[in-house]
Structures are given as C-alpha cells and as structure tokens.
Amino acid sequence: MRHTLLALALPAALVVGACGSDDNDSTGPNGERVYVQVERLGNPLVSEVFFPKRDHGLHNNSAPATDVANGFGAKIKAFTDAFNRGNTIGNTLGAVLVPDMLMVFPNRAGSSAGWLSWALANGYGGRKLTDDVVDAGLTATFGNLLDASATVLPGLTSDNVPMTVRSFLATFPYLESPR
Amino acid sequence: MRNMFRQRRGVVVAAAAILAATSALVAGRVLASDHQDTPEVELNPRMDINDVYAFPGSSADRIALVMTTSSPIAGQSASFDPDLLYQFKIDNTGDATEDLVIQVTFDDGTGTAQKATVRGPVAPAMTGTKSSLVATGDKITVNVGSTGGSATGIQVFTGLRADPFVIDLEQFFNIIPDRRPSTGPLSTPSTATASAFRSPGVDFLRPFNALAIVVELPKSMLQSSSAADAKFGVWGTISR
C-alpha cells in the first residue's frame, strides 16, 4: 500500500485520545492491564530509511531482542547496496544499528557524547540534542564518512540547516519553551 | 489556518536516496519508507515517537533521557493521551532485552492540569512488546508543564516543548514530490523541482511543538557496572 502523507489542519485545541475506540482489553495474571507496543524508536532514521514499507509494522511491533533474527542488518545492507555504496558502508551501518538501541557508554567522557560516537571514536555515544542526525545519516549513506574511498554524491550529504538554529537550554529540561 | 504535516524524520534520507536510484526496486523501497504507516500510528499522532535522545546530564554522574512525541503540534493546547504507556527501556546486560524500564502515564486532565506519573527505573514485570505497570517502587507525580522529582535524584519534566528536530522539509518535498501532503502550501507542485538540497536550507519545523518527556537521573541507576567500558542500550516505546 503506497504511503500517503497526511496533511493535518490542527485546530487550536487538540483533542486528547482522539482514536480510543480500539482499546486493548488484555489483562495479566494478576488482573492488571497489559499494554501492547504500537511504536518504538532507538536510533534515529533506522526504520524510516532502511526498511521497506512492509517491514514498518515489524519494527514497530517487535523488540530489539529479535532484530538480529529478523534480519535487520541484511535489510540495511540491501538498501545501501541498491545505491552501490559498497560493503564497508552497508556492513558498518548494519553492525552499529542492529539491534536497534541507542548505545551509551556512560563512563566515557561526556564531552565525547554524540550519535554513534561509541562506534566511530570510542566515545560516550547516546544522542545529543545538537547532533545533526540528518546530515550524519546523509553523509553516512551518500558521503564517505564510513568509507573514505566511497564516492561522495554532491548535494545530498546535508540539508544545509545547521543545528545552531536551535538554542537548547543549558539546564533541565534542556528543550526550548514551546512556540 | 495553515496546514501542518506529520512526517517521520528519516524519510528525508530516503528521499535524498531516490536521486541516486536507477532501479524501480530501489525507488519503490525508498517511497515506502515512512515511520507512520501502521494504521494505528497514522491515525493517532499521540502514538508517534518523533525522537529519542540520551546525553550527559547536569553533572558527570547524571544522564538525561528525552522522548518527543506527536510533532508537529501547532499552538500550546495539546495534551498527552491518558490511554497510552510511554516507556524508556534500558538493556544493560547486552542481550537486547530490557533490564529496566521507566514508565510514564498520564491522567485525563488537560493542559497543565494534566498529571504525569513516572515509575522506575525498575525491572519490568514482562519484557518484549507487552507491558504492565510495575506495582511496587517509588512513583513521581507531577503536573504537565512542571518539573518534578529532585535535581539529585530522578528529575522529570513532561509537556510541550519546541520540536528539537531540524530538517529542510520543504526542500525534501521538492526533491521527492510524492511525499507531499495532499493539501496546504506544500502540496504542489506534483513533480520534482529539485535534485539536491538547497543552500541555505530552511528550518521548516521551527514553528512547531512536540509533547516531550524528559527524565534526568544518576547514571548509576541505569548501568550494570561502573567499569570504564560499561554500556547500555536505550529505546523509547509507546504502548496501548
């Protein structure tokens, strides 16, 4: 089914729980409510970029523990192979993004924090608010970030909007006040 | 009233990829990449996780976890869905299975009268795609829009924040026109008018907000050891 992007006209007052007719009525062994996962996100871009549409439900309705068995590494490599990016790029992306969890090495220097810094530079990892993951993803796929010998595709390695357009707070809760 | 767009982040990379595509197979795969295409998530933006972040907190021994949801939101009237369970999941034993969860639920209040309840980090009652609320342990309750907990323990904020994500979404649509919304100022033209990102790019998401959950806590509450190379994996989930 071809995806159709929804254009929403958002009224000033958004209704809470607009789609509540499908409540999950499962209960656990002690009568407690059992919730069923409908969405997950670890690394940015993984499901959206590398997986065909037929696998998006698989990603949302599964957990990292089955990512390897579900062949997520092969799916990633199939995507990069389709653009002839080479084995280094495909294998590296598959290795660092599967299982799909944001990896953190909390006892490494905080100054080394940044998306995939654990893989690229023995860093803290995680993901900072100021990380430009769009450019990182574009550069990883279409540039030579992961493979110095790869061809760089011009015009596709950055969306040319720097992260300096955000002024994140130095203190909790770090995100800017709402617009 | 301007129309807004709900568009998953990673589609931009897929969109750029289409320029290099020479095969219908590849193009089909790129066109298919979108985060919101399970019917439940498409129909209810409250079930959409936009981004997850993890970074050093206010001191070297603390870590901040952020989950943004439901963007793009126009205005400041949005509330969390009281029927959903939001979680940060942590694997600190290296088996890609959660050892700890931080569970966030909301009551049916609205605006800053809505209350958030935060449980954990605590061992989950069950792992995988099914979850139940952990019955024991401490809970923090705080009004949406306010900071709760303690700056030396678990500190919590939930509420509307400016969307932290940055992308030239308009140019993305110029490159990949079949990702365009069906109405609104970005709905035309219907054919590609660009083959590369423009310079400078435009920060399309700037006017919009997200419903955010921010938790900062001692990293010792998440890691399984204090070794130099100790690690854990983090991901966010929404369950119903």
Interface residues (C-beta under 8 A of the other chain):
Chain A: M1 R2 H3 T4 L5 L6 A7 L8 A9 L10 P11 A12 A13 L14 V16 G17 A18 C19 G20 D22 D23 N24 S26 G28 E32 R33 V34 Y35 V36 Q37 V38 E39 R40 L41 G42 P44 L45 V46 S47 E48 V49 F50 F51 P52 K53 R54 H56 G57 N60 N61 S62 A63 P64 A65 D67 V68 F79 A82 F83 P99 D100 M101 L102 M103 V104 F105 P106 N107 R108 G110 A113 W118 Y124 G125 G126 R127 K128 L129 D132 V133 V134 G137 L138 T141 F142 L153 P154 G155 L156 S158 D159 N160 V161 P162 M163 V165 R166 F168 T171 F172 P173 Y174 L175 E176 S177 P178 R179
Chain B: M1 N3 M4 F5 R6 Q7 R8 R9 G10 V11 V12 V13 A14 A16 A17 L19 A20 A21 S23 L25 V26 G28 R29 L31 A32 S33 D34 H35 Q36 D37 T38 E40 V41 E42 L43 N44 P45 R46 M47 D48 I49 D51 V52 Y53 A54 F55 P56 G57 S58 A60 I63 A64 V66 M67 T68 P72 I73 A74 G75 Q76 S77 A78 S79 F80 D81 P82 D83 L84 L85 D91 D95 A96 T97 E98 D108 T110 A125 M126 T127 G128 T129 K130 S131 S132 L133 A135 T147 A151 Q155 F157 G159 L160 R161 A162 P164 V166 I167 D168 Q171 F172 R179 R180 P181 S182 T183 G184 S187 S195 A196 F197 R198 S199 P200 G201 V202 D203 R206 P207 F208 N209 A212 V214 E216 K219 L222 Q223 S226 A227 A228 D229 A230 K231 F232 G233 V234 W235 G236 T237 I238 S239 R240
